[in-house]
Amino acid sequence: MTTRDSRLRLLVDAAFIFLVGAAFRIAALAVLARANNDSLGGLLNKWDSDYYLGIAEAGYFAADLNTDVPVHHRTLAFFPGFPALVRLVHEVTRLDVVTAAATVNVVAGVAMTAGAMSIAWRMGAGRAGQIGAGVLVSSAPMSITYSMPYSEALFGALAFWSIVSLMDRRWGLAAGLIFLLGFTRLTAVAMIGVFGLVLLLQARRDRRAWACLALTPWSLLGYLAWASWHTRDEGGYFGIQEAGWHSGFDFGAATVRWVWEVLTTSAEGGYLLSVGVMAAAVVALVAAWGRTPLEVWWFSAAILATVLLSDGIMHSRPRLLLPAVILLLPWVLRAAERLPRGWQLGAAAGWVVFGAWFSAYMLAVFEWAI
């Protein structure tokens, strides 16, 4: 099979995996929406969707949002990459912004799935293992956000292909992808750090590689500087994050307090599910050491650090930890090698069903933000 044929098969497999999973998640959400007297469209476009769609439609300073402060004191907390793409698709195709956002997410979701499959291939996986990797990433708990006007799918696509580029030692491509990642979310800093670690350990004398690394942070820093200038009276970008979402790095003190309160006093299902994901992520990080490529482990460790060692909305953690699901790749690849085909299909189906139920529950039943 030629390289071109292999790439086409990868793309077709990724599209099938992502689209079938997305359809199932949306169907599950529709069932729970009806059971809770809600609408599917309302659930798919709630919470942070309002901000992303408002920015895409009218910009940071004129978004029509209900806030008790100047609107840009909330909108500027959201990085411009995703809403800018939505706006571009809207302008080019004349689709409404909701449909444009869905279009962006389908493309990004397929690219993200293909990226995870490519990482698996570089770990020695055959086609079954690659398909398992695609299912793992695209159908994880809270993967419904890949079908919402959120930046999750775009971030995952850019991050996973950045990892692929680093594994291939394609420094220029990695730098370009990480530069774009810096327009997407603050946690792009994790990927910048991984790039630096790779160079320190494996390409210390490569001047071109260091020059590529030097290009990566400017999108992130540029947006932070611009947003902070417009919100300087409120403490800049991090000031509005603290005011709106209680975010702030505290070495995990708030996380530990919240987990303890949930495990000792809470009867709220969404809180317990969030704690479960957080605990599972930490266990997976420890267990994956030495089993995954260093680029994968370092990236996941950095994501866990930025999420779990800071304050903020705790029940958003399952969504924010989505990229770290690639820590489970070694066990997926082992299952693809050792389990009979029927067991593989059963495990994949179980993961898709669990991820869909988890996603639907957190949107349709749980009353707080995700």
C-alpha positions, 0 to 999 in steps of 0.5 A: 500500500502506498503512503498516499493510500495509507493516508487516505485510509487513515482519513476515512477511518478517522471520519467514520469513527468520529462521525458515528460517535458524534451521532450516537452522543447527540442521540443519547443527549436527545433522549436525556433532553426529552426526559428532562423536558429540555431541547437538544439545540438548547443543550448543545448551545449552552454555557461557554457556547454563548461566548464563542458564538457571541464573539464569532458573530459580533466580536469581543466588544459588541457580543450580545451577552447578558453580563453584569460587567462590561461584556469584554471583561468576560469575552476576552477570557476566551482565545480567538482561534475557534471563534475566528474560524467560525467567523471565517466559515460564516463569511465564506459559506454564509452559513449561520454561526451555529452551523459554521461552528458545527462545520469547524468542529466536524473538520477539527474532530476528524483531524483530532481523531486522525492525530491520535491514530497517527500517534498510535501508529508511531507506537507500533499499532496496526489498524486495529490499534489505530482504530482503538486509539481513534475511538478512545480519544473521540468518545471519552467522557465529555466528548459531547463538547466536540459537537458543541461550539467549544474549542475542544476539538480544535485544541485536540487536533492541533495538540495531537498533530504537534505531538506527531510532528515532535515524534517525527522531529519535524521542528518547523511543522511542530512550531507552526502547529504550536503557534496556532495552538497558542491562539486557541487556549491558554493550555497551549503552554503545555505544548510549548513546554513539551517542545522545550523538553524534547529539545533539551533531551534529544536535540540540544545542539540543533540550532534550527530546532531552538529557533523554531521553538523560539517562534512558538509562544508569540501567539499566546503572549500576543493575545494575553498582552492584547487582552490584558491591555483592554482589561488592565483596570481589572488586573488584565487577562488573569484578573478577569479569569479570577473575577469570572471563573475564580481561576488562579494557580494555587498548587492544587489547594482548591482541588484537594479541598473540593475533592474532600468536600465532595467525597465526604458531604456531596450527594451531587452526581455530577460532582462525583463523576468529576472527581472520578475523572480527576482521580482516574487521570492522576492514576493513568499518568502514574501508570503510563510512565515508561509505557508511552512516548515521552512527548505523550506523557509530558504533554499529558502531565502538563495538562494535568498540572495546569488543570488540577493545580489551579482553582476554578470551576471544578466540574469543568475538569472532565472537559479540560482533561479530555486531551490527557485521555491519550495516556490510556493508549498503551492499554488500548494497543495491548487490547488490540493485540491480545483480545479476540475481535468480539471483545475488542468490539465490545470494549469499544462499544462500551467506551462509546456508550459510557462516554455518551451517557456521561456527556449527556448526563452532565449536560441534561441532568447536572445543572452546573456549567461544564 
